[in-house]
Amino acid sequence: MTTLTEPHVRSHRIRGGAGCELYVEETGKSDGPPVLMLHGVSQSRLAWRRQMDSALAQDLRLVAMDLRGHGRSEHPHDAYSEPFLWADDVQAVITTLGLDRPILCGWSYGGVVIGDYLRCHGQQAVGGIVLVAAATRLGEPAMPFLGPDLISVVPGLFSNEVEESTAALQAFVDICSATPPEDEDFYSILGYNTTVPPHVRQAMLSRTVDHDEIFADLQAPALIVHGLADRVVLPAMSEHLARLMPHAQTSYYTGIGHTPFAEDQARFDAELLAFARNR
């Protein structure tokens, strides 16, 4: 089912892995290069709202999905541990919307989801990969790449106690940018973080994943973006990915934290557009 939610934004309900209903929005040029944007843990498609409401829509077909367990997608109780579930979610969006060789743009945990997709479905249907402050490892292999500020708030992110969970989410939102967001942005971000049940965050972050060999084998064009002041996923993660993918373009943002697409939107949008045009 497709409905018009606001001018030029179309919404979709799509059945993903194991039948999980996914909420997806798209905007932009219907025949432009498609970009499928994947957010991080405890976030939502709204993380990409600046890009969805930008001049990028004049050239690109922009698609943003709520990952399973997030936003307006379905919140199954126990369907987060297997890579094929995440992979099939992405595949369902690509096939249902007819995305022709899309660019997969993954922020933070979105890098894990891209790795899941490539592992299960291969890279043949992908036109390019953009990794934004992205993690591609979880569990023991990931520890050197996660910031101590993130690790310190993780227990609270798993808590079912309202006060503890809220305090942890506030701290999490704080460390996602190098400078504090405006109050309106802060409470908007906190709002969609609080809609994610703690068990979803715990299940996602309790996975053990190492996608190194998948990205080392990647032939598709790739762009790696990372803020050098990131306290969530350390820049060493992207430096590691750049070594795995010597063909990848890299762009490091001085003084920028975990959200370069928001903290320096103009630069990020320009780089994404150039990458999409030249892939």
Secondary structure, DSSP 8 states (H G I E B T S, - for coil): -EEEEETTEEEEEEE-GGG-EEEEEEEE-TTS-EEEEE--TT--GGGGHHHHTSGGGGT-EEEEE--TTSTTS---SS--S-HHHHHHHHHHHHHHTT-SS-EEEEETTHHHHHHHHHHHH-STT--EEEEES---EESGGGGGGB-HHHHHHHHHHT---HHHHHHHHHHHHHHTSSS---HHHHHHHHHHHHTS-HHHHHHHHT--EE-HHHHHT--S-EEEEEETT-SSB-HHHHHHHHHH-TTSEEEEETT--S-HHHHTHHHHHHHHHHHHHH-
